[in-house]
Amino acid sequence: MRRLAGMSGGNNPREADLTTRSHIRRRDEFTPASLAELCAGHIDLIWHRAFYGQSECAAVLPGIVEACEAATYTLTNDLQSLGTSIGEANESDSNATRYFQTAMQTTRQIRQIFGSQRSPADTVRLLADEWWESGAMVGKSNGQLMLPNIIRRWPQGGQANPHIDQREIPLLEHYALTRRIGVNVYLETPQPGDGGEIEFWQTFREENAYRFLKRSDYGLDRDKLGEPHESILPGQGDLILFDAARVHGVRQVREGSRVTSACFLGVRTPAHPLVVFA
């Protein structure tokens, strides 16, 4: 079993919080059945190729590039973000205030970029609402609407440290989520060999263990994780959904750029709606 540096065998209580799986259990189509399997933890990943049309992707990229280059992202300089993310909101009260104050403005801006065509993240949300037993809804916190989706762009040189997307954060605690599902539709990807792959390592069952091992900036040290268990380069228009408790990162983009339309699905029980946020 591969272990993170700082985690030894024996009686280390944090080691029990880490599940290592060398095999990624996945489905090749986003359907009601595969959504249920992913939300229940029976699979780790859905990779639905050509979910969104390549011509539709190409049509919106100029507006996305212009908007992303004008935006700021506070967690790292490795990527651009159209919209304040819930990860940023978790860093400070001022960021949280900005997150809620700009959510509707960001949503309008993204929909203006996509114009008459529906954004892929909105399409995923509508399908989840139809397919999940109790529907899906955009999250709220103290009556304030959360951002339902976000656009991210990794220009040449951009990457993402290995990390998990935590469900045990103040803005989500009232939902008592059992799982947080990452949703990404790829509007642009580098050519094979030019980087931009999404990489997967082990799964953290308990988030305290992850917080103990985090870098001072964000995420984990790639060098201490060893080789990823799986590395995927999606194609333009592909949809990937995955359990965000699994450590994941983005390999450095050497040429071109990587653009995603993204959100999260928060899972409670089948009797509760999925919570959509970004």
C-alpha positions as CSV (number, residue, x, y, z in Angstrom):
1,M,0.0,0.0,0.0
2,R,1.4,3.4,-0.9
3,R,1.4,5.9,2.0
4,L,1.7,9.6,2.2
5,A,4.9,10.9,3.9
6,G,4.1,11.4,7.6
7,M,1.8,8.3,7.7
8,S,3.4,5.2,9.0
9,G,2.1,1.7,9.7
10,G,1.0,0.5,13.1
11,N,-1.2,2.5,15.4
12,N,-1.2,5.9,13.6
13,P,-4.9,6.9,13.9
14,R,-4.7,9.0,10.8
15,E,-3.8,6.0,8.7
16,A,-7.2,4.5,9.3
17,D,-8.7,7.6,7.7
18,L,-7.1,7.0,4.4
19,T,-8.4,4.4,1.8
20,T,-6.0,3.5,-1.0
21,R,-7.5,1.9,-4.1
22,S,-5.3,1.2,-7.1
23,H,-8.3,0.6,-9.4
24,I,-10.7,3.4,-10.3
25,R,-14.2,2.0,-10.6
26,R,-16.0,3.9,-13.4
27,R,-18.8,4.1,-15.9
28,D,-18.7,5.4,-19.4
29,E,-22.1,7.1,-19.5
30,F,-23.9,9.7,-17.4
31,T,-27.3,8.0,-16.7
32,P,-29.8,7.8,-13.8
33,A,-28.2,4.5,-12.8
34,S,-24.6,5.7,-12.9
35,L,-25.5,8.9,-11.0
36,A,-27.0,6.7,-8.3
37,E,-24.0,4.5,-8.2
38,L,-21.6,7.4,-7.9
39,C,-23.7,9.1,-5.2
40,A,-23.8,5.9,-3.2
41,G,-20.0,5.3,-3.5
42,H,-20.3,2.2,-5.6
43,I,-18.2,3.7,-8.3
44,D,-15.6,6.5,-8.3
45,L,-15.9,8.1,-11.7
46,I,-18.2,8.7,-14.7
47,W,-16.4,9.7,-17.9
48,H,-19.0,10.5,-20.6
49,R,-17.3,11.4,-23.8
50,A,-18.8,14.0,-26.2
51,F,-21.4,15.1,-23.7
52,Y,-21.3,18.7,-25.1
53,G,-20.8,19.5,-28.8
54,Q,-17.4,20.6,-30.0
55,S,-18.8,23.4,-32.1
56,E,-20.7,24.7,-29.1
57,C,-17.5,24.6,-27.1
58,A,-15.6,26.5,-29.8
59,A,-18.3,29.1,-30.0
60,V,-18.0,30.2,-26.4
61,L,-14.3,30.0,-25.9
62,P,-13.4,33.6,-27.1
63,G,-15.9,35.1,-24.6
64,I,-14.6,32.8,-21.8
65,V,-11.0,33.6,-22.4
66,E,-11.7,37.4,-22.3
67,A,-13.7,37.1,-19.1
68,C,-11.3,34.8,-17.4
69,E,-8.3,37.0,-18.2
70,A,-10.1,39.9,-16.6
71,A,-11.0,38.0,-13.4
72,T,-8.9,37.3,-10.3
73,Y,-8.6,34.0,-8.4
74,T,-7.2,34.4,-4.8
75,L,-6.1,30.8,-4.0
76,T,-3.4,30.4,-6.6
77,N,-2.0,32.0,-9.7
78,D,-2.0,28.6,-11.5
79,L,-5.5,29.1,-12.9
80,Q,-8.1,31.7,-13.8
81,S,-11.7,31.6,-12.4
82,L,-14.8,33.3,-13.7
83,G,-16.6,33.6,-10.4
84,T,-15.6,33.5,-6.7
85,S,-15.5,29.8,-5.7
86,I,-16.8,28.2,-2.5
87,G,-13.1,27.3,-1.9
88,E,-12.2,30.9,-1.8
89,A,-15.3,31.7,0.3
90,N,-14.1,29.2,2.9
91,E,-10.8,31.2,3.3
92,S,-12.2,34.3,5.0
93,D,-15.3,36.2,6.0
94,S,-14.7,38.8,3.3
95,N,-14.4,36.2,0.6
96,A,-17.6,34.6,1.8
97,T,-19.4,37.9,1.6
98,R,-18.1,38.4,-1.9
99,Y,-19.1,34.9,-2.9
100,F,-22.8,35.5,-2.0
101,Q,-22.8,39.1,-3.3
102,T,-21.5,38.1,-6.7
103,A,-23.2,34.7,-7.2
104,M,-26.1,36.1,-9.3
105,Q,-23.9,38.5,-11.3
106,T,-21.5,35.6,-12.1
107,T,-24.4,33.4,-13.1
108,R,-25.8,36.1,-15.5
109,Q,-22.4,36.6,-17.0
110,I,-21.8,32.9,-17.7
111,R,-25.3,32.6,-19.3
112,Q,-24.6,35.7,-21.4
113,I,-21.4,34.1,-22.7
114,F,-23.3,30.9,-23.6
115,G,-26.2,33.0,-25.1
116,S,-29.0,30.9,-26.6
117,Q,-27.2,27.6,-25.9
118,R,-27.5,26.2,-22.4
119,S,-24.2,25.9,-20.4
120,P,-23.1,22.3,-19.8
121,A,-23.2,22.7,-16.0
122,D,-26.8,23.9,-16.3
123,T,-27.5,20.8,-18.4
124,V,-26.0,18.5,-15.7
125,R,-28.0,20.2,-13.0
126,L,-31.3,19.8,-15.0
127,L,-30.6,16.1,-15.6
128,A,-29.7,15.5,-12.0
129,D,-33.0,17.1,-11.0
130,E,-34.8,14.8,-13.3
131,W,-32.9,11.6,-12.4
132,W,-32.3,11.9,-8.7
133,E,-35.2,10.5,-6.6
134,S,-35.6,13.8,-4.7
135,G,-34.4,16.2,-7.4
136,A,-31.6,18.7,-7.3
137,M,-31.5,22.3,-6.1
138,V,-29.1,25.2,-6.0
139,G,-27.7,25.5,-2.5
140,K,-28.4,28.3,0.0
141,S,-26.8,29.4,3.2
142,N,-28.8,31.6,5.6
143,G,-31.2,32.3,2.7
144,Q,-28.4,33.4,0.4
145,L,-28.1,31.6,-3.0
146,M,-24.9,29.8,-3.7
147,L,-23.1,30.0,-7.0
148,P,-24.5,27.2,-9.2
149,N,-21.6,26.8,-11.6
150,I,-18.2,28.3,-12.4
151,I,-15.8,28.6,-15.3
152,R,-12.1,27.8,-14.8
153,R,-9.2,28.2,-17.2
154,W,-5.7,26.8,-16.9
155,P,-3.4,28.8,-19.3
156,Q,0.0,27.5,-20.4
157,G,2.0,26.7,-17.3
158,G,-1.1,26.3,-15.1
159,Q,-1.6,23.2,-12.9
160,A,-3.4,22.2,-9.7
161,N,-1.8,20.6,-6.7
162,P,-3.3,17.3,-5.6
163,H,-6.2,18.0,-3.2
164,I,-9.7,17.0,-2.1
165,D,-12.7,19.2,-2.2
166,Q,-13.9,19.1,1.4
167,R,-17.5,18.7,2.4
168,E,-16.9,19.6,6.1
169,I,-16.7,23.4,5.7
170,P,-18.8,26.1,7.4
171,L,-20.8,27.0,4.3
172,L,-21.9,23.4,3.8
173,E,-22.2,22.2,7.4
174,H,-26.0,22.7,7.6
175,Y,-26.4,20.2,4.8
176,A,-24.5,17.4,6.6
177,L,-23.3,16.1,3.2
178,T,-22.2,12.5,3.0
179,R,-20.4,12.9,-0.4
180,R,-19.3,15.8,-2.6
181,I,-19.3,15.0,-6.3
182,G,-17.1,17.0,-8.7
183,V,-18.6,17.9,-12.1
184,N,-16.4,19.1,-15.0
185,V,-17.3,19.6,-18.7
186,Y,-14.2,20.2,-20.7
187,L,-14.6,23.1,-23.2
188,E,-11.0,23.1,-24.2
189,T,-8.1,20.6,-23.5
190,P,-4.5,20.5,-24.5
191,Q,-3.3,18.1,-27.2
192,P,-2.1,14.7,-26.0
193,G,1.4,15.1,-24.5
194,D,0.9,18.8,-23.7
195,G,-0.4,18.3,-20.1
196,G,-3.7,19.1,-18.5
197,E,-4.5,15.6,-17.4
198,I,-6.7,15.1,-14.3
199,E,-4.8,12.7,-12.0
200,F,-6.3,10.6,-9.2
201,W,-4.7,9.2,-6.0
202,Q,-6.2,7.8,-2.8
203,T,-9.4,8.6,-1.0
204,F,-9.7,10.4,2.4
205,R,-12.5,9.1,4.5
206,E,-11.9,11.6,7.3
207,E,-11.1,15.2,6.3
208,N,-9.1,15.9,9.5
209,A,-6.4,13.6,8.1
210,Y,-6.3,15.7,4.9
211,R,-6.1,19.0,6.9
212,F,-3.2,17.6,8.9
213,L,-1.2,16.9,5.7
214,K,-2.0,20.0,3.7
215,R,0.6,22.4,2.3
216,S,0.8,26.0,3.6
217,D,-0.8,27.3,0.4
218,Y,-3.2,24.6,-0.8
219,G,-3.4,20.9,-1.5
220,L,-0.8,18.2,-0.9
221,D,2.8,17.8,-2.0
222,R,2.8,15.9,-5.3
223,D,6.3,14.5,-4.7
224,K,5.2,12.8,-1.5
225,L,2.2,11.1,-3.2
226,G,4.1,9.0,-5.7
227,E,2.6,8.2,-9.1
228,P,-1.2,8.7,-9.5
229,H,-3.4,5.7,-9.6
230,E,-5.0,7.0,-12.8
231,S,-4.4,9.9,-15.2
232,I,-7.1,11.0,-17.7
233,L,-6.9,13.5,-20.5
234,P,-10.5,14.3,-21.4
235,G,-11.4,15.4,-24.9
236,Q,-13.3,18.6,-25.8
237,G,-16.9,18.3,-24.7
238,D,-16.3,15.4,-22.3
239,L,-18.1,15.2,-19.0
240,I,-16.3,13.8,-15.9
241,L,-18.0,13.4,-12.5
242,F,-16.0,11.9,-9.5
243,D,-16.0,11.5,-5.8
244,A,-14.2,14.7,-4.7
245,A,-12.9,12.9,-1.5
246,R,-10.4,11.2,-3.8
247,V,-7.2,13.1,-4.1
248,H,-7.0,14.7,-7.6
249,G,-4.9,17.3,-9.3
250,V,-4.2,18.8,-12.8
251,R,-0.9,18.1,-14.5
252,Q,0.9,21.2,-15.7
253,V,-0.3,22.6,-19.0
254,R,2.7,22.8,-21.3
255,E,1.0,24.0,-24.4
256,G,-2.5,25.3,-25.1
257,S,-5.0,25.7,-22.3
258,R,-7.6,23.8,-20.3
259,V,-11.1,25.2,-19.8
260,T,-13.9,23.7,-17.8
261,S,-17.5,24.4,-16.9
262,A,-17.8,23.1,-13.4
263,C,-19.9,22.6,-10.3
264,F,-20.4,20.2,-7.4
265,L,-23.3,17.9,-6.4
266,G,-23.7,17.6,-2.6
267,V,-25.1,14.2,-1.6
268,R,-27.1,13.6,1.6
269,T,-29.6,10.7,1.3
270,P,-32.0,9.7,-1.6
271,A,-34.7,11.3,0.5
272,H,-33.0,14.7,0.1
273,P,-32.4,16.8,-3.1
274,L,-28.8,16.9,-4.4
275,V,-27.3,20.3,-3.5
276,V,-25.7,22.1,-6.5
277,F,-23.0,24.7,-5.8
278,A,-19.6,25.9,-7.1
